[in-house]
Amino acid sequence: MLNMLLVAVGVLLLTSGGEALIRGSLAAANRLGISPLLSGLLIVGFGTSAPELVVSIDAALNDRPDIAIGNVVGSNIGNILLILGVCALITPLAVKPLVLRRDGVTVVAASMLFLVLVGGDALARSDATLFLLALAAYLIWAYLTERSGESPSAELHQAEGQEVTTLPRTTLWIVMAVVFGLVLLIAGSQVLLKGAVGIAESLGVSEAVIGLTLVALGTSLPELSISVIAAFRRHADVAIGNVLGSNIFNLLGILGISALLQPLPVHARILQFDQWVMLGTSLILLFFLFTGSRLSRFEGGLLLLSYGAYLALGFTVFS
């Protein structure tokens, strides 16, 4: 019970910290005259991954590589199967291939890069460098293709920034929001990590299992909140774009930074099962994006059922 309480408190701190950091950063970007495009692309698209970033870095530095990697892989799986499944149940998601094709391809390419680099059973600092170089290349590509402000994807990222409302207005409140958000993120990661390790020990399962499920679910709440808000507002592209941006940053940015700080051995379960699920879910989403299919409520239900099956297999066959 104590470990569960620690996890709950950790998730609450991470969620609150992520929200404060995003709102403070968006307000600062507005004051500095940063374009809505960059605000949506960097702050909202990647800012929602701040909990995953802090938790994975904390886990890597504390010699918990299974949680560091499991958090990222589990979050990417949950983002597609759980978050998009929930959003599709709220409102069918009509996908426009021209809007999100670039980001969809990048998610699949990043997933394949992960499979290639973990072939040696570990992520070394050289692998981390490749991840970060790939992220830099993606950001340059995204900005160059969208800086005119006329492309559909530029409109998407601008709309992402507009999904977050009630921003701090004065300089003092902006600074306080950013600092407070960072403090909550760091504190939340410490509390969540302690509770997650305790649960793994008490249940007799590996830390990889907890990282792929409990920790990944907890750190994905900011993506869930932004995407659900967008779904209720009938902004389907924003909901999907938020998930794609998060998945790109999770793999290339978070694993890149974590493995650069501390080389990360990869758990056998992730090599045998989870990395293939991650790639498979990315390919399914890419299929929807390229065909222009409508992600219906029925298909959203299938995504949710698939996530339930993934969790069941993870706690039984691959525990």
Stockholm file with secondary structure:
# STOCKHOLM 1.0

chainA/1-319         MLNMLLVAVGVLLLTSGGEALIRGSLAAANRLGISPLLSGLLIVGFGTSAPELVVSIDAALNDRPDIAIGNVVGSNIGNILLILGVCALITPLAVKPLVLRRDGVTVVAASMLFLVLVGGDALARSDATLFLLALAAYLIWAYLTERSGESPSAELHQAEGQEVTTLPRTTLWIVMAVVFGLVLLIAGSQVLLKGAVGIAESLGVSEAVIGLTLVALGTSLPELSISVIAAFRRHADVAIGNVLGSNIFNLLGILGISALLQPLPVHARILQFDQWVMLGTSLILLFFLFTGSRLSRFEGGLLLLSYGAYLALGFTVFS
#=GR chainA/1-319 SS CHHHHHHHHHHHHHHHHHHHHHHHHHHHHHHTTCCHHHIIIIIIHHHTTHHHHHHHHHHHHTTCHHHHHHHHHHHHHHIIIIIHHHHHHHSCEECCHHHHHHHHHHHHHHHHHHHHHGGGSEECHHHHHHHHHHHHHHHHHHHHHHTTSCSHHHHHHHHHHHHCCCCCCSHHHHHHHHHHHHHHHHHHHHHHHHHHHHHHHHHTCCHHHHIIIIIHHHHTHHHHHHHHHHHHTTCHHHHHHHHHHHHHIIIIIIHHHHHHHSCEECCHHIIIIIHHHHHHHHHHHHHHHHHTCEECHHHHHHHHHHHHHHHHHHHTTTC
#=GC SS_cons         CHHHHHHHHHHHHHHHHHHHHHHHHHHHHHHTTCCHHHIIIIIIHHHTTHHHHHHHHHHHHTTCHHHHHHHHHHHHHHIIIIIHHHHHHHSCEECCHHHHHHHHHHHHHHHHHHHHHGGGSEECHHHHHHHHHHHHHHHHHHHHHHTTSCSHHHHHHHHHHHHCCCCCCSHHHHHHHHHHHHHHHHHHHHHHHHHHHHHHHHHTCCHHHHIIIIIHHHHTHHHHHHHHHHHHTTCHHHHHHHHHHHHHIIIIIIHHHHHHHSCEECCHHIIIIIHHHHHHHHHHHHHHHHHTCEECHHHHHHHHHHHHHHHHHHHTTTC
//
